[in-house]
Amino acid sequence: MQTLERRFLSSSQVRAILPTHFSSSPGTLCGYSATYNRLSNDLGGFVERIASTAFDNSLRAGDDVCCNFNHDNNYILGRVKNGTLRLRSDAVGLHNECDLPDTSYARDLLTSVQRRDVTDQSFAFQVEDEDWDTMDDPDNRGTRIPVRTLRSVRLIDTAFVVQPAYPGTSVSTTDPTGADRSFEQLFPDGLPKEIRSRVGADVRALYEQRRDRRRRLVNSVLSI
């Protein structure tokens, strides 16, 4: 069974467009769900990048990807099969355009995007092909950290999301894969076996430990 994972992109150039392809739609939202060849922050003993080939198979096959709000299928915004969601890969990353339905939650989201209350996106995926390497660990001088490159993934959905700040602070992450999200948000089905084999079985404890260390550093800067 393939494991579901999610990654989050802050300040992903989400914007509203009027008019839309569908006359009944209140507007169209567009932006980047993923960006290529950027290293994430520490995801709990490893870092990650998305290769420019990552979504080629899903796009070529015309997979019926859905777009929703906060990865909640009760708040569907569009989908590939009926043309209300359009996906393309360019030099920057995975770009989408979503014609919103004429529903109360979609109109609320459109207003939130126009006000810049919602500026972020996310995508859910299952890995088809990946590479592993190592690099110097920026948090631990003299050691190496695994680097995971997503070469090909099956795209499950894209989502417009509310990006939370660090708990207890007013600072939000700008990490392209949302490293400061909770463990459950990044790995809703649990940690994939391939990652466990690379970084050890107790990766969740390591993830929480390093996240707490970053949070303490942010708090100490804010208190100055």
Sequence and secondary structure as in RCSB ss.txt:
>XXXX:A:sequence
MQTLERRFLSSSQVRAILPTHFSSSPGTLCGYSATYNRLSNDLGGFVERIASTAFDNSLRAGDDVCCNFNHDNNY
ILGRVKNGTLRLRSDAVGLHNECDLPDTSYARDLLTSVQRRDVTDQSFAFQVEDEDWDTMDDPDNRGTRIPVRTL
RSVRLIDTAFVVQPAYPGTSVSTTDPTGADRSFEQLFPDGLPKEIRSRVGADVRALYEQRRDRRRRLVNSVLSI
>XXXX:A:secstr
    EEEEESS   EEESS SSTT S EEEEEEEESS     SSS EEEE TTTTHHHHHHT   EEEETTEEEE
EEEETTTTSEEEEE SSEEEEEEE  SSHHHHHHHHHHHTTS  EEEEEEEEEEEEEEEEE TTSTT EEEEEEE
EEEEEEEEEEE   B TTSS B   TT TTS HHHH TT   HHHHHHH TTHHHHHHHHHHHHHHHHHHHHT 
